[in-house]
Amino acid sequence: MNPASDTIAAIATPPGTGGVGVIRISGDRVPAIAGALLGGLPAPRRARFCRFLGSDQDTIDSGLALYFPAPHSFTGEHVLELQGHGGPVIMNLLLQRVLSVGARLARPGEFSERAFLNDKLDLAQAEAIADLIESGTEASARAAQRSLQGVFSEQVSELLVQLVELRTYVESAIDFPDEEVDFLADAELLARLQSATEHLDQLLARAQQGQLLRDGVTLAIVGRPNAGKSSLLNALAGRDTAIVTDIPGTTRDILREQINLDGMPVHLVDTAGLRETVDVVEAEGVRRARASLREADLILLVVDLTQELIGQLALRDELPARVPAITVFNKKDLANGIPESKAIDAEAWLSAKTGDGLEALKRLIRRQVGAEDATEGSFTARTRHLDALGRDRRPLAGGARQLTESAAGELLAEELRQAQQALSEITGEYTSEDLLGRIFSSFCIGK
């Protein structure tokens, strides 16, 4: 694929009023546009204060101009940045002037797309730019920065090298069948195939943690009325988000709160107390509560230690089987000891009111969703990355079976080819224009 030959421009700063606004221009016509607006090109990579001129040579604005000649720029093309005053009227006037002298309005993500097409970034690094901009926690921002620096791509490339070497070995054995040595029966080949599979499993585990840092997890808080669900939501959020009273059924609708749990974005969902009721409004809240359980990544079942436990613990049988759950025994400050619950899932004991046991619950949540070590040397990952890694593992497992059961070299070579292709989709070495369109259309304009 060749980058588009036309010149693009966009406002690169967020909408609204600010002290500084930036317009970014990229393409072959940058020198001509600079001549029309600035009277000439600034010196490369040196900020120059100048007037931005209109069609009749009147001053639209004044500010700094920065010129980056190709190929030493973000996009690999000639790039000009105009830094003026950040008012929306001024920015739009300046943008219209740029468009009138030979540029067109950039599509969302088109600057990053051109950087990818000009081999300035691979696809995983380009996606990391959007992740860095959208990061909601310090940990996710650091992880996105590592992906932008190429940490994820380097690990993918190392695994690709292993697969290419395996393909070369297997296809050579196929091409020379008359050799006295049966290369496909070599124990070293199976060992190398297993090593590649182990490498892939490690990369997949880290990518899953990276996705947690990027997208976060959804925690649904459920239980009987007055078990302390809203108090737990407030304790985890660190503020009084939900109304807390002694009246059963206070929460009748879904309450949502987003928090930062030790660097991991968490979407908390507080639900109506689960019970049979004739109140039409509360019944609808209970229905919504049950529906929210199916969409959660983890369920916190809150149990009131001051009340009868058997009926509360019976709610475990009503939870979706595919969603992991933590039983949270609440109000331990008011209970007479902690009973033996014989729970089959994870447990935590705390007082949402005093905060005692809250930190232990946070650690348990991170452990349950597989995010214990998600902030140490991590990188961001997306659903499509996990899908590609999953599709990569299937042919590797199939290749191992072909080797051990039938020594079918042709089938093994095909399995390795499919694995290599799936892995190459992550960095964009193998991809389609349709995939590129979906990825870059989600970026903000000007990036």
C-alpha positions as CSV (number, residue, x, y, z in Angstrom):
1,M,0.0,0.0,0.0
2,N,1.2,3.5,-0.8
3,P,0.4,6.5,1.3
4,A,-2.0,9.0,-0.2
5,S,-0.3,11.7,-2.3
6,D,-2.6,14.6,-1.2
7,T,-1.8,16.9,1.6
8,I,-4.0,16.7,4.8
9,A,-4.6,19.2,7.6
10,A,-6.5,19.2,10.9
11,I,-6.8,21.0,14.2
12,A,-4.7,18.8,16.5
13,T,-5.8,20.3,19.9
14,P,-9.1,19.5,21.6
15,P,-12.3,21.5,20.8
16,G,-12.9,24.5,22.9
17,T,-11.1,27.5,24.1
18,G,-7.4,27.3,25.2
19,G,-4.2,29.3,25.4
20,V,-2.7,27.5,22.4
21,G,-4.2,25.8,19.4
22,V,-2.3,23.6,16.9
23,I,-3.0,22.9,13.3
24,R,-1.0,20.0,11.8
25,I,-0.4,19.7,8.0
26,S,1.3,16.8,6.3
27,G,2.1,16.1,2.6
28,D,3.9,17.2,-0.5
29,R,2.2,20.6,-0.7
30,V,3.6,21.7,2.7
31,P,6.3,24.0,1.2
32,A,3.8,25.7,-1.0
33,I,1.3,26.2,1.9
34,A,4.1,27.6,4.1
35,G,4.9,30.1,1.3
36,A,1.3,31.2,1.1
37,L,0.7,31.5,4.9
38,L,4.2,32.4,6.2
39,G,6.0,33.9,3.3
40,G,8.4,30.9,3.2
41,L,9.5,27.7,4.9
42,P,10.9,28.0,8.4
43,A,14.2,26.3,9.1
44,P,13.8,22.6,9.8
45,R,13.0,21.7,13.4
46,R,13.4,25.2,14.7
47,A,10.4,27.2,16.1
48,R,9.9,30.5,14.3
49,F,7.5,33.2,15.4
50,C,5.6,34.6,12.4
51,R,2.3,36.0,11.2
52,F,-0.2,33.6,9.6
53,L,-1.5,35.4,6.5
54,G,-4.9,35.4,4.9
55,S,-5.6,35.5,1.1
56,D,-5.3,39.3,1.1
57,Q,-2.1,39.2,3.2
58,D,-3.9,40.4,6.3
59,T,-3.0,38.7,9.6
60,I,-5.3,35.9,10.7
61,D,-3.2,35.2,13.8
62,S,0.4,35.1,14.9
63,G,2.3,32.3,16.6
64,L,5.0,29.6,16.2
65,A,5.6,27.6,13.0
66,L,7.5,24.3,13.1
67,Y,8.7,22.5,9.9
68,F,9.7,18.9,9.7
69,P,11.0,17.9,6.3
70,A,10.4,14.3,5.0
71,P,11.3,11.7,5.9
72,H,12.3,12.9,9.4
73,S,8.8,13.6,10.7
74,F,6.0,11.7,12.5
75,T,4.3,10.8,9.2
76,G,7.4,10.4,7.1
77,E,6.1,13.3,4.9
78,H,6.7,17.0,5.0
79,V,5.0,18.2,8.2
80,L,4.1,21.8,9.2
81,E,2.7,22.7,12.6
82,L,1.1,26.1,13.3
83,Q,0.8,27.0,16.9
84,G,-1.6,29.9,17.4
85,H,-4.1,31.2,19.9
86,G,-6.6,28.5,21.0
87,G,-9.9,30.1,20.3
88,P,-12.3,28.1,18.1
89,V,-13.0,31.0,15.8
90,I,-9.3,31.7,15.2
91,M,-8.5,28.0,14.7
92,N,-11.3,27.5,12.2
93,L,-10.3,30.6,10.2
94,L,-6.7,29.4,10.1
95,L,-7.8,25.9,9.1
96,Q,-10.0,27.2,6.3
97,R,-7.1,29.2,5.0
98,V,-4.9,26.1,4.9
99,L,-7.6,24.2,3.1
100,S,-8.0,26.9,0.5
101,V,-4.3,26.8,-0.5
102,G,-4.1,23.1,-1.3
103,A,-4.8,20.8,1.7
104,R,-7.9,18.7,2.5
105,L,-9.4,17.9,5.9
106,A,-7.8,14.8,7.4
107,R,-9.8,11.8,8.3
108,P,-9.7,10.6,11.9
109,G,-6.4,8.9,12.6
110,E,-5.0,9.7,9.1
111,F,-1.8,11.2,10.4
112,S,-1.0,8.0,12.3
113,E,-2.2,5.9,9.4
114,R,0.4,7.7,7.2
115,A,3.1,7.1,9.8
116,F,2.2,3.4,9.6
117,L,2.2,3.3,5.8
118,N,5.5,5.1,5.7
119,D,7.1,2.6,8.1
120,K,7.5,5.1,10.9
121,L,5.4,2.9,13.2
122,D,4.0,-0.6,13.1
123,L,0.3,-1.1,13.7
124,A,0.6,-2.0,17.4
125,Q,2.6,1.2,18.0
126,A,0.1,3.3,16.1
127,E,-2.8,1.9,18.2
128,A,-0.7,2.7,21.3
129,I,-0.9,6.4,20.4
130,A,-4.7,6.3,20.7
131,D,-4.4,4.2,23.9
132,L,-2.0,6.8,25.4
133,I,-4.4,9.6,24.6
134,E,-7.4,7.8,26.0
135,S,-5.6,6.3,29.1
136,G,-7.6,6.7,32.3
137,T,-5.0,5.8,34.8
138,E,-1.3,6.4,35.3
139,A,-0.6,2.7,34.9
140,S,-2.5,2.4,31.6
141,A,-0.6,5.5,30.3
142,R,2.8,4.0,31.2
143,A,1.7,0.7,29.5
144,A,0.6,2.5,26.4
145,Q,4.0,4.4,26.3
146,R,5.8,1.0,26.5
147,S,3.7,-0.2,23.5
148,L,4.5,3.0,21.6
149,Q,8.2,2.4,22.3
150,G,7.9,-1.0,20.7
151,V,7.9,-3.4,23.7
152,F,4.9,-5.4,22.5
153,S,6.1,-5.3,18.9
154,E,9.5,-6.6,19.9
155,Q,8.0,-9.6,21.6
156,V,5.8,-10.4,18.7
157,S,8.8,-10.1,16.3
158,E,10.8,-12.5,18.5
159,L,8.1,-15.1,18.2
160,L,7.8,-14.5,14.5
161,V,11.5,-15.2,14.1
162,Q,10.9,-18.6,15.8
163,L,8.0,-19.4,13.5
164,V,9.9,-18.4,10.4
165,E,12.9,-20.6,11.4
166,L,10.6,-23.5,12.1
167,R,8.9,-23.1,8.7
168,T,12.2,-22.9,6.9
169,Y,13.4,-26.1,8.6
170,V,10.1,-28.0,7.9
171,E,9.9,-26.9,4.3
172,S,13.5,-27.8,3.6
173,A,12.8,-31.3,4.9
174,I,9.8,-31.5,2.5
175,D,11.9,-30.2,-0.5
176,F,14.6,-32.8,0.1
177,P,12.7,-36.1,0.8
178,D,15.5,-38.3,-0.5
179,E,17.9,-37.4,2.3
180,E,18.9,-40.3,4.5
181,V,18.1,-38.3,7.7
182,D,14.4,-37.9,8.5
183,F,14.4,-34.3,9.7
184,L,10.7,-34.4,10.7
185,A,11.5,-37.2,13.2
186,D,14.2,-35.1,14.8
187,A,13.4,-34.6,18.5
188,E,14.8,-31.1,18.3
189,L,12.0,-30.0,15.9
190,L,9.3,-30.9,18.5
191,A,11.3,-29.2,21.2
192,R,11.5,-26.0,19.2
193,L,7.8,-26.2,18.4
194,Q,7.0,-26.6,22.1
195,S,9.3,-23.7,22.9
196,A,7.4,-21.4,20.5
197,T,4.1,-22.5,22.0
198,E,5.4,-21.6,25.5
199,H,6.6,-18.3,24.3
200,L,3.2,-17.6,22.8
201,D,1.4,-18.6,26.0
202,Q,3.6,-16.1,28.0
203,L,2.9,-13.4,25.4
204,L,-0.8,-14.1,25.5
205,A,-0.9,-13.9,29.3
206,R,0.9,-10.5,29.3
207,A,-1.4,-9.3,26.5
208,Q,-4.5,-10.2,28.6
209,Q,-3.1,-8.2,31.5
210,G,-2.4,-5.3,29.0
211,Q,-6.0,-5.4,28.0
212,L,-7.1,-5.1,31.6
213,L,-5.0,-2.0,32.0
214,R,-6.6,-0.5,28.8
215,D,-10.2,-1.5,29.1
216,G,-10.6,-2.3,32.8
217,V,-13.1,-4.7,34.3
218,T,-16.7,-4.5,35.2
219,L,-17.6,-5.5,38.8
220,A,-21.3,-6.1,39.7
221,I,-22.1,-5.7,43.4
222,V,-25.1,-7.9,44.3
223,G,-26.8,-9.2,47.4
224,R,-29.9,-9.0,49.6
225,P,-31.4,-5.6,50.5
226,N,-29.4,-3.8,53.2
227,A,-26.4,-6.1,52.9
228,G,-24.2,-3.1,52.4
229,K,-23.9,-3.0,48.6
230,S,-24.1,0.7,48.3
231,S,-21.7,1.2,51.3
232,L,-19.2,-1.1,49.5
233,L,-19.6,1.0,46.3
234,N,-18.9,4.2,48.2
235,A,-15.9,2.6,50.0
236,L,-14.3,1.4,46.8
237,A,-15.0,4.7,45.1
238,G,-13.7,6.7,48.0
239,R,-16.8,9.0,48.0
240,D,-20.5,9.0,48.7
241,T,-21.8,8.0,45.2
242,A,-24.8,5.9,46.3
243,I,-27.5,6.8,48.9
244,V,-27.1,4.6,52.0
245,T,-30.1,4.2,54.4
246,D,-31.5,1.5,56.8
247,I,-34.6,1.2,54.6
248,P,-34.5,-2.0,52.5
249,G,-34.7,-1.4,48.7
250,T,-33.1,2.0,48.7
251,T,-31.3,1.2,45.5
252,R,-33.8,0.6,42.8
253,D,-31.9,1.2,39.6
254,I,-28.4,0.4,38.4
255,L,-25.7,2.8,39.7
256,R,-22.4,3.0,37.8
257,E,-19.1,4.4,39.0
258,Q,-15.7,4.3,37.4
259,I,-12.7,4.0,39.7
260,N,-8.9,3.5,39.6
261,L,-8.1,0.3,41.5
262,D,-4.3,0.4,42.0
263,G,-3.8,1.4,38.4
264,M,-6.5,-0.7,36.8
265,P,-9.7,0.9,35.5
266,V,-12.8,-0.6,37.2
267,H,-16.4,-0.1,36.3
268,L,-18.5,-0.6,39.4
269,V,-22.1,-1.5,39.1
270,D,-24.3,-1.3,42.2
271,T,-27.6,-3.2,41.8
272,A,-30.9,-3.4,43.5
273,G,-31.2,-5.9,46.4
274,L,-32.2,-9.4,45.1
275,R,-35.5,-10.4,46.6
276,E,-39.1,-11.1,45.6
277,T,-41.2,-7.9,45.7
278,V,-44.6,-6.7,44.6
279,D,-43.3,-3.1,44.2
280,V,-43.3,-2.6,40.4
281,V,-40.3,-0.1,40.5
282,E,-38.2,-2.3,42.7
283,A,-39.1,-5.4,40.7
284,E,-37.7,-3.7,37.6
285,G,-34.6,-2.9,39.5
286,V,-34.2,-6.5,40.5
287,R,-34.6,-7.6,36.8
288,R,-31.9,-5.1,35.7
289,A,-29.7,-6.3,38.5
290,R,-29.9,-9.9,37.2
291,A,-29.2,-8.7,33.7
292,S,-26.1,-6.8,34.8
293,L,-24.6,-10.0,36.2
294,R,-24.4,-11.6,32.8
295,E,-22.4,-8.6,31.5
296,A,-19.9,-8.5,34.4
297,D,-16.3,-9.7,34.5
298,L,-16.5,-10.3,38.2
299,I,-19.3,-10.4,40.8
300,L,-19.1,-9.2,44.4
301,L,-21.8,-11.0,46.3
302,V,-22.3,-9.0,49.5
303,V,-23.4,-11.0,52.6
304,D,-24.6,-9.3,55.8
305,L,-22.8,-11.1,58.7
306,T,-25.5,-9.8,61.2
307,Q,-28.3,-11.6,59.4
308,E,-29.1,-15.2,58.7
309,L,-26.5,-16.6,56.2
310,I,-28.1,-19.6,54.6
311,G,-30.6,-17.7,52.4
312,Q,-27.9,-15.1,51.5
313,L,-25.4,-17.7,50.5
314,A,-28.0,-19.5,48.4
315,L,-27.8,-16.6,46.0
316,R,-24.5,-18.2,44.7
317,D,-26.7,-20.7,42.9
318,E,-28.4,-17.9,41.0
319,L,-25.2,-16.3,39.7
320,P,-24.1,-16.9,36.1
321,A,-21.8,-19.9,36.0
322,R,-19.3,-18.3,33.6
323,V,-18.7,-15.2,35.7
324,P,-16.3,-15.6,38.7
325,A,-17.5,-14.3,42.0
326,I,-16.2,-13.2,45.4
327,T,-18.3,-13.6,48.4
328,V,-17.9,-10.4,50.5
329,F,-18.9,-10.9,54.2
330,N,-19.8,-7.4,55.3
331,K,-20.4,-5.7,58.6
332,K,-17.7,-7.7,60.5
333,D,-17.5,-4.8,62.9
334,L,-21.0,-5.6,64.1
335,A,-20.8,-9.5,63.9
336,N,-20.1,-11.8,66.7
337,G,-17.2,-13.6,65.1
338,I,-16.7,-14.9,61.6
339,P,-18.6,-18.1,60.7
340,E,-17.4,-21.0,58.7
341,S,-19.0,-20.5,55.3
342,K,-17.6,-23.4,53.4
343,A,-17.6,-21.2,50.2
344,I,-16.6,-22.7,46.9
345,D,-15.4,-19.3,45.6
346,A,-13.1,-16.6,46.8
347,E,-14.0,-14.9,50.1
348,A,-13.3,-11.5,51.8
349,W,-14.3,-10.3,55.2
350,L,-14.7,-6.6,55.8
351,S,-16.6,-3.6,57.2
352,A,-17.6,-1.3,54.3
353,K,-18.4,1.3,57.0
354,T,-15.0,1.4,58.7
355,G,-12.9,0.3,55.8
356,D,-11.4,-2.6,57.7
357,G,-10.5,-5.4,55.2
358,L,-11.0,-3.2,52.1
359,E,-7.4,-3.4,51.0
360,A,-7.4,-7.2,51.2
361,L,-10.6,-7.2,49.0
362,K,-8.8,-5.0,46.4
363,R,-5.9,-7.4,46.3
364,L,-8.3,-10.3,45.9
365,I,-10.1,-8.5,43.0
366,R,-6.9,-8.0,41.2
367,R,-5.9,-11.6,41.7
368,Q,-9.3,-12.9,40.5
369,V,-9.2,-11.0,37.2
370,G,-5.5,-11.9,36.6
371,A,-4.1,-8.4,37.1
372,E,-1.8,-9.0,40.1
373,D,1.3,-8.1,38.1
374,A,-0.4,-6.1,35.3
375,T,1.5,-2.9,36.0
376,E,5.1,-4.3,36.1
377,G,6.7,-3.8,32.7
378,S,3.3,-4.2,31.0
379,F,2.1,-3.0,27.6
380,T,-1.4,-2.2,26.3
381,A,-3.3,-4.7,24.2
382,R,-6.6,-4.8,22.4
383,T,-9.2,-7.4,21.7
384,R,-7.9,-7.9,18.2
385,H,-4.4,-8.6,19.6
386,L,-5.8,-11.3,21.9
387,D,-7.8,-12.7,19.0
388,A,-4.7,-12.9,16.8
389,L,-2.7,-14.6,19.5
390,G,-5.5,-17.1,20.1
391,R,-5.7,-17.9,16.4
392,D,-1.9,-18.2,16.4
393,R,-2.0,-20.9,19.2
394,R,-4.5,-23.2,17.4
395,P,-2.3,-23.9,14.4
396,L,0.7,-24.4,16.7
397,A,-1.1,-27.0,18.7
398,G,-2.4,-28.6,15.5
399,G,1.2,-28.6,14.1
400,A,2.4,-30.5,17.2
401,R,-0.2,-33.1,16.6
402,Q,0.6,-33.4,13.0
403,L,4.3,-33.9,13.9
404,T,3.8,-36.5,16.7
405,E,0.9,-38.5,15.2
406,S,1.7,-38.7,11.5
407,A,4.9,-36.8,10.7
408,A,2.9,-35.0,8.0
409,G,5.4,-32.3,7.0
410,E,3.1,-30.6,4.5
411,L,0.3,-30.2,7.1
412,L,2.8,-29.0,9.7
413,A,4.1,-26.4,7.2
414,E,0.6,-25.1,6.5
415,E,-0.1,-24.9,10.3
416,L,3.0,-22.8,10.8
417,R,2.1,-20.6,7.8
418,Q,-1.3,-19.9,9.4
419,A,0.3,-19.2,12.8
420,Q,2.8,-16.8,11.2
421,Q,0.0,-15.0,9.3
422,A,-2.1,-14.5,12.4
423,L,0.8,-13.1,14.4
424,S,1.8,-10.8,11.6
425,E,-1.6,-9.1,11.8
426,I,-0.7,-7.6,15.2
427,T,2.1,-5.4,13.8
428,G,0.6,-5.0,10.4
429,E,3.1,-7.0,8.4
430,Y,0.1,-8.8,7.1
431,T,-3.2,-7.0,7.2
432,S,-6.1,-5.7,5.0
433,E,-7.2,-2.3,4.1
434,D,-10.6,-3.0,5.7
435,L,-8.8,-3.7,9.0
436,L,-6.8,-0.5,8.7
437,G,-9.9,1.5,8.1
438,R,-11.6,0.1,11.2
439,I,-8.5,0.7,13.4
440,F,-7.7,4.3,12.3
441,S,-11.3,5.5,12.1
442,S,-11.5,5.2,15.9
443,F,-8.7,7.7,16.4
444,C,-9.3,11.4,17.0
445,I,-9.0,13.9,14.2
446,G,-5.5,15.5,14.1
447,K,-3.8,12.3,15.2
